[in-house]
Amino acid sequence: MTRDWLPDRGIRRTVHALGAAGLTVIAAGAVLETMWLLGIGVWGVIAAMGIELVYRP
């Protein structure tokens, strides 16, 4: 059984937090019908995906 390297866990936690926050803001923007909230949420999800793609251990 292998253990995760500590920085990998931190990056994974950051990616999950950015993705969850982005999806939450997207949902709030859809409910409130505000484009700026949708935009912020989409950029949060894009950032999470970018980090995941660039920093893949």
Secondary structure as the mmCIF struct_conf table of DSSP 4:
data_model
#
loop_
_struct_conf.conf_type_id
_struct_conf.id
_struct_conf.beg_label_comp_id
_struct_conf.beg_label_asym_id
_struct_conf.beg_label_seq_id
_struct_conf.end_label_comp_id
_struct_conf.end_label_asym_id
_struct_conf.end_label_seq_id
HELX_LH_PP_P HELX_LH_PP_P1 THR A 2 TRP A 5
HELX_RH_AL_P HELX_RH_AL_P1 LEU A 6 LEU A 32
TURN_TY1_P TURN_TY1_P1 GLU A 33 GLU A 33
HELX_RH_AL_P HELX_RH_AL_P2 MET A 35 VAL A 54
#
